[in-house]
């Protein structure tokens, strides 16, 4: 079976973890600080705050901005559910914007339709590793005095006009889950140039503690451990090489997949797409011979791992239906249509050329 994702863990990561275990500092310590400093330098920001996972990074970024009940936050409906759930954690209301049918990223024109006098921020996702339209979203934020939060959970090392994502908004939120472009197993991180946001995030992740056993705000235990950070330090050194292999794999697939009605991933000019996912869309009306779900089963039967990202837009998830969101009051037709057409194929750095050739052969032979 060719897996849809495969974390790359080598001897350097194993040795780094062993050194932490020998040190007996198993919680947050000097390795977390080293990882934060290295990641901030990599992205090109002043501060990085490491936390337990990517969902938490979104949660405390919003908390650091004072988002509260009655506020509205615009988010894309076509993404992983954490982006919207983090808004609910504040007692605020997610307002769903539709996405571009080619890049799958938040559509600036629809964002403008969804802005109200209660809107406080936009969380824009660099989905599947392709940067969103940063300039247009930044301009909307400036015009309406909104915060921009970048959800970078799938875009480590991606670039917009030569600058790495995570440095365009007031905060960038990263995940280091096992299948991401780099991993710490579980883990997350906030990037920001704001000393104030960084300070509040550090308080929030550690019980609101300003000094040992002195607690100034209501906080949580959202810490990253030195074990995770040690893995992260090594992974970050390899991230550019990992991404280069993903890009090469994607280009190889682009060049050799010839199936009619299979729309391959789009990449806009001026961006570095790091292909967290290689997401294709199945267009039966353009000649593809099977449905998306039948295609998925066909590939799995051929030993090719694949996945649907995502089978439902967030506004159609049962949780959000219970909260009163409907197709009619949300108006995200592209997100809804994509959820029935999209499929992710393997693109990870561990793929060998023979794996890519086999994937291509099986796709091109479908009838």
C-alpha positions as CSV (number, residue, x, y, z in Angstrom):
1,X,0.0,0.0,0.0
2,X,1.3,3.5,-0.9
3,X,0.2,5.6,2.0
4,X,-1.5,9.0,1.7
5,X,1.0,10.4,4.2
6,X,4.2,9.2,5.9
7,X,6.1,11.0,8.6
8,X,9.8,11.1,8.0
9,X,11.6,10.4,11.3
10,X,15.4,9.7,11.1
11,X,18.3,9.0,13.4
12,X,18.7,12.7,14.2
13,X,15.2,13.0,15.6
14,X,15.7,9.8,17.6
15,X,19.0,11.1,19.0
16,X,17.5,14.5,19.8
17,X,14.7,12.8,21.8
18,X,17.2,10.5,23.6
19,X,19.2,13.6,24.7
20,X,16.0,15.1,26.2
21,X,15.2,11.9,28.0
22,X,18.7,11.8,29.4
23,X,18.4,15.4,30.6
24,X,15.2,14.5,32.6
25,X,13.6,17.8,31.5
26,X,10.5,16.2,30.0
27,X,8.1,19.2,30.0
28,X,8.7,22.7,28.6
29,X,12.3,23.8,28.8
30,X,15.3,25.0,26.8
31,X,14.4,22.9,23.7
32,X,11.1,24.6,23.4
33,X,12.8,28.0,23.6
34,X,15.4,26.8,21.0
35,X,12.6,25.6,18.7
36,X,10.6,28.9,19.1
37,X,13.7,31.0,18.2
38,X,14.6,28.9,15.2
39,X,11.0,28.9,13.9
40,X,10.6,32.7,14.4
41,X,13.9,33.2,12.4
42,X,12.7,30.8,9.7
43,X,9.4,32.7,9.2
44,X,11.0,36.1,9.6
45,X,9.0,37.3,12.7
46,X,10.0,38.6,16.1
47,X,8.2,36.0,18.2
48,X,7.1,32.4,18.2
49,X,5.1,30.7,21.0
50,X,5.0,26.9,21.0
51,X,1.9,25.1,22.3
52,X,0.4,21.7,22.5
53,X,-1.4,21.6,19.1
54,X,-2.6,23.7,16.2
55,X,-6.2,24.1,17.5
56,X,-4.8,25.6,20.6
57,X,-2.7,28.0,18.6
58,X,-5.9,29.4,17.0
59,X,-7.7,29.4,20.3
60,X,-5.1,31.5,22.2
61,X,-4.4,33.8,19.2
62,X,-8.1,34.8,19.3
63,X,-8.0,35.1,23.1
64,X,-5.0,37.3,22.9
65,X,-7.0,39.7,20.7
66,X,-9.9,39.9,23.1
67,X,-12.4,38.2,20.8
68,X,-15.6,37.6,22.8
69,X,-19.3,36.8,22.6
70,X,-21.1,38.9,20.1
71,X,-18.1,39.2,17.8
72,X,-18.1,37.7,14.3
73,X,-15.0,36.1,12.7
74,X,-15.0,35.3,9.0
75,X,-13.6,31.9,8.2
76,X,-13.6,29.7,5.0
77,X,-16.2,26.9,5.1
78,X,-13.9,24.6,3.1
79,X,-11.1,23.7,5.6
80,X,-10.6,21.5,8.7
81,X,-13.1,22.2,11.4
82,X,-10.6,23.6,14.0
83,X,-10.5,26.9,12.2
84,X,-14.2,27.5,12.9
85,X,-14.3,25.7,16.3
86,X,-11.6,28.1,17.7
87,X,-14.1,30.9,17.1
88,X,-16.8,29.0,19.0
89,X,-14.4,28.6,21.9
90,X,-14.5,32.4,22.4
91,X,-18.3,32.5,22.4
92,X,-18.0,34.3,19.1
93,X,-19.8,33.5,15.8
94,X,-18.0,32.0,12.8
95,X,-19.3,33.6,9.5
96,X,-18.5,31.4,6.6
97,X,-17.0,32.7,3.4
98,X,-16.9,30.7,0.2
99,X,-13.7,29.6,-1.5
100,X,-12.1,29.9,-4.9
101,X,-12.8,26.8,-7.0
102,X,-9.2,26.5,-8.3
103,X,-7.0,27.3,-5.3
104,X,-9.7,26.2,-2.7
105,X,-8.7,29.2,-0.6
106,X,-11.0,31.9,0.8
107,X,-12.6,34.1,-1.8
108,X,-12.0,37.8,-1.1
109,X,-15.1,38.8,-3.0
110,X,-17.3,36.7,-0.8
111,X,-15.5,37.9,2.3
112,X,-16.6,41.4,1.3
113,X,-20.2,40.1,1.2
114,X,-19.9,38.7,4.7
115,X,-18.4,41.6,6.5
116,X,-20.7,43.3,9.1
117,X,-20.3,45.9,11.8
118,X,-19.8,43.0,14.2
119,X,-16.8,41.5,12.3
120,X,-13.6,41.7,14.2
121,X,-11.2,39.4,12.3
122,X,-10.6,37.1,9.3
123,X,-9.0,33.7,9.7
124,X,-7.7,32.9,6.3
125,X,-6.3,29.4,5.6
126,X,-3.4,28.6,3.3
127,X,-5.2,25.4,2.3
128,X,-3.2,22.3,1.2
129,X,0.0,24.5,1.2
130,X,-1.2,27.1,-1.3
131,X,-1.1,30.7,0.1
132,X,-4.3,32.6,0.0
133,X,-4.6,35.9,-1.8
134,X,-2.7,37.8,0.9
135,X,-2.8,41.3,-0.7
136,X,-6.6,41.3,-1.2
137,X,-7.4,39.9,2.3
138,X,-4.9,42.4,3.9
139,X,-6.6,45.3,2.1
140,X,-10.0,44.2,3.3
141,X,-8.7,44.0,6.9
142,X,-7.2,47.5,6.5
143,X,-10.4,49.0,5.0
144,X,-12.6,47.5,7.8
145,X,-10.1,47.7,10.7
146,X,-10.1,43.9,11.1
147,X,-7.4,41.5,12.5
148,X,-5.9,39.0,10.0
149,X,-5.0,35.7,11.5
150,X,-3.2,33.2,9.2
151,X,-4.1,29.6,9.6
152,X,-0.8,28.1,8.4
153,X,-1.5,24.5,9.7
154,X,-0.9,23.1,6.2
155,X,1.6,25.5,4.8
156,X,5.0,25.3,6.6
157,X,7.5,27.1,4.4
158,X,5.0,28.3,1.8
159,X,5.6,31.7,0.4
160,X,3.7,34.6,-1.0
161,X,5.7,37.0,-3.2
162,X,8.9,35.7,-1.7
163,X,7.9,36.0,2.0
164,X,7.0,33.0,4.1
165,X,3.5,32.6,5.4
166,X,3.0,33.3,9.1
167,X,4.3,36.8,8.9
168,X,1.5,38.6,7.1
169,X,-1.2,38.8,9.8
170,X,-1.2,39.8,13.4
171,X,-0.7,36.1,14.1
172,X,0.2,33.0,12.2
173,X,-1.0,29.6,13.6
174,X,0.8,26.4,12.8
175,X,0.2,22.7,13.5
176,X,2.8,20.0,13.8
177,X,0.5,17.0,13.6
178,X,2.0,13.8,12.4
179,X,1.1,14.1,8.7
180,X,2.0,17.8,8.3
181,X,5.0,19.0,6.2
182,X,7.0,18.9,9.4
183,X,6.0,17.2,12.6
184,X,6.5,17.1,16.3
185,X,3.9,14.3,16.7
186,X,1.4,16.7,18.1
187,X,2.2,20.4,18.5
188,X,1.4,23.9,17.5
189,X,2.9,27.4,17.4
190,X,1.9,31.1,17.1
191,X,4.1,33.5,15.1
192,X,3.7,37.2,15.6
193,X,5.6,40.5,15.5
194,X,3.5,41.8,18.3
195,X,5.2,41.7,21.7
196,X,1.8,42.1,23.4
197,X,0.2,39.1,21.6
198,X,3.3,37.0,22.3
199,X,3.2,37.9,26.0
200,X,-0.5,37.1,26.4
201,X,-0.1,33.8,24.5
202,X,2.7,32.8,26.8
203,X,0.6,33.6,29.8
204,X,-2.4,31.7,28.4
205,X,-0.4,28.5,27.6
206,X,0.9,28.3,31.2
207,X,-1.9,28.9,33.7
208,X,-1.6,32.7,33.4
209,X,1.6,32.5,35.3
210,X,3.7,35.7,35.1
211,X,6.3,34.3,37.6
212,X,6.5,31.1,39.5
213,X,3.1,30.6,41.3
214,X,2.0,34.2,40.5
215,X,-1.0,34.1,38.2
216,X,-2.2,37.3,36.6
217,X,-4.9,36.0,34.1
218,X,-7.0,32.8,33.6
219,X,-4.7,30.5,31.7
220,X,-4.5,26.8,30.7
221,X,-1.9,24.0,30.4
222,X,-1.3,24.4,26.7
223,X,2.5,23.8,26.8
224,X,4.7,22.0,24.3
225,X,7.2,19.5,25.8
226,X,10.9,19.4,25.2
227,X,10.5,16.0,23.6
228,X,8.3,17.5,20.9
229,X,10.5,20.6,20.5
230,X,13.6,18.4,20.0
231,X,11.9,16.7,17.1
232,X,10.8,20.1,15.8
233,X,14.3,21.5,15.8
234,X,15.5,18.7,13.6
235,X,12.5,18.7,11.4
236,X,12.7,22.4,10.8
237,X,16.3,22.0,9.5
238,X,14.9,19.5,6.9
239,X,11.7,21.3,6.1
240,X,13.0,23.0,2.9
241,X,14.2,19.7,1.6
242,X,10.9,18.0,2.5
243,X,9.0,20.7,0.7
244,X,11.3,20.6,-2.4
245,X,10.5,16.8,-2.7
246,X,6.8,17.5,-2.4
247,X,7.0,20.1,-5.1
248,X,9.0,17.8,-7.4
249,X,6.5,15.0,-6.8
250,X,3.6,17.3,-7.6
251,X,5.3,18.5,-10.8
252,X,5.9,14.9,-11.8
253,X,2.2,14.1,-11.3
254,X,1.2,17.2,-13.2
255,X,3.3,16.3,-16.2
256,X,2.2,12.7,-16.5
257,X,-1.5,12.4,-15.3
258,X,-3.6,12.5,-18.5
259,X,-7.0,11.4,-17.4
260,X,-9.8,13.5,-19.0
261,X,-12.0,15.3,-16.4
262,X,-9.5,15.1,-13.6
263,X,-8.6,18.7,-12.7
264,X,-5.1,18.9,-11.2
265,X,-4.0,21.3,-8.5
266,X,-3.7,24.9,-9.5
267,X,-0.8,27.1,-8.5
268,X,-1.0,30.9,-8.9
269,X,1.9,33.0,-10.0
270,X,4.0,34.6,-7.2
271,X,3.4,31.8,-4.6
272,X,5.4,28.8,-3.4
273,X,2.9,26.0,-3.0
274,X,4.3,23.3,-0.7
275,X,1.7,20.6,-1.4
276,X,0.6,19.4,2.0
277,X,-2.0,17.7,-0.1
278,X,-2.2,17.0,-3.9
279,X,-5.9,17.6,-4.2
280,X,-7.6,16.8,-7.5
281,X,-11.2,17.4,-8.5
282,X,-13.3,14.9,-10.3
283,X,-15.3,16.5,-13.1
284,X,-17.7,13.8,-14.5
285,X,-19.3,16.4,-16.8
286,X,-15.9,16.9,-18.4
287,X,-15.4,13.3,-19.2
288,X,-14.1,11.6,-16.1
289,X,-15.5,8.0,-16.2
290,X,-16.5,7.5,-12.6
291,X,-17.7,9.3,-9.5
292,X,-15.3,10.6,-6.9
293,X,-16.3,7.9,-4.4
294,X,-15.9,5.1,-7.0
295,X,-12.5,6.6,-8.0
296,X,-11.5,6.5,-4.3
297,X,-12.4,2.8,-4.0
298,X,-10.7,2.0,-7.3
299,X,-7.4,3.6,-6.0
300,X,-7.6,1.9,-2.7
301,X,-8.2,-1.5,-4.4
302,X,-5.0,-0.8,-6.4
303,X,-3.1,-0.2,-3.2
304,X,-3.0,3.6,-3.4
305,X,-3.8,5.5,-0.3
306,X,-6.0,8.5,-0.8
307,X,-8.4,10.7,1.2
308,X,-11.2,13.2,1.0
309,X,-10.3,16.6,2.3
310,X,-13.1,17.4,3.1
311,X,-16.3,15.4,2.6
312,X,-18.4,18.2,4.1
313,X,-17.9,21.9,4.2
314,X,-17.9,23.1,7.8
315,X,-21.3,24.8,7.6
316,X,-22.9,21.4,6.7
317,X,-21.2,19.5,9.6
318,X,-23.8,18.1,12.1
319,X,-22.5,20.4,14.8
320,X,-23.0,23.5,12.8
321,X,-26.3,22.4,11.5
322,X,-27.4,22.1,15.1
323,X,-26.2,25.7,15.6
324,X,-28.5,26.9,12.8
325,X,-26.2,27.1,9.8
326,X,-27.8,26.0,6.5
327,X,-26.9,26.2,2.9
328,X,-29.4,29.0,2.5
329,X,-28.1,31.3,5.2
330,X,-24.5,30.5,4.6
331,X,-24.3,30.7,0.9
332,X,-21.1,28.9,0.1
333,X,-21.9,27.0,-3.1
334,X,-18.4,26.4,-4.2
335,X,-17.4,24.9,-0.9
336,X,-20.4,22.6,-1.1
337,X,-19.7,21.5,-4.6
338,X,-16.0,20.9,-3.9
339,X,-16.8,18.6,-1.0
340,X,-18.4,16.2,-3.5
341,X,-15.6,16.3,-6.1
342,X,-12.2,16.6,-4.3
343,X,-9.7,13.8,-3.6
344,X,-6.2,13.9,-2.2
345,X,-3.5,11.7,-3.8
346,X,-0.1,10.8,-2.2
347,X,2.6,13.5,-2.7
348,X,4.7,13.1,0.5
349,X,8.5,13.2,0.4
350,X,8.9,9.4,1.1
351,X,7.5,8.5,-2.3
352,X,9.9,6.8,-4.7
353,X,9.8,7.4,-8.4
354,X,8.3,3.9,-8.9
355,X,5.4,4.9,-6.5
356,X,4.7,8.0,-8.6
357,X,4.8,6.0,-11.8
358,X,2.4,3.4,-10.4
359,X,0.0,6.1,-9.2
360,X,0.1,7.7,-12.7
361,X,-0.4,4.4,-14.5
362,X,-3.4,3.4,-12.4
363,X,-5.0,6.8,-12.9
364,X,-4.4,7.0,-16.6
365,X,-5.7,3.4,-17.1
366,X,-9.1,4.1,-15.5
367,X,-12.0,3.5,-17.7
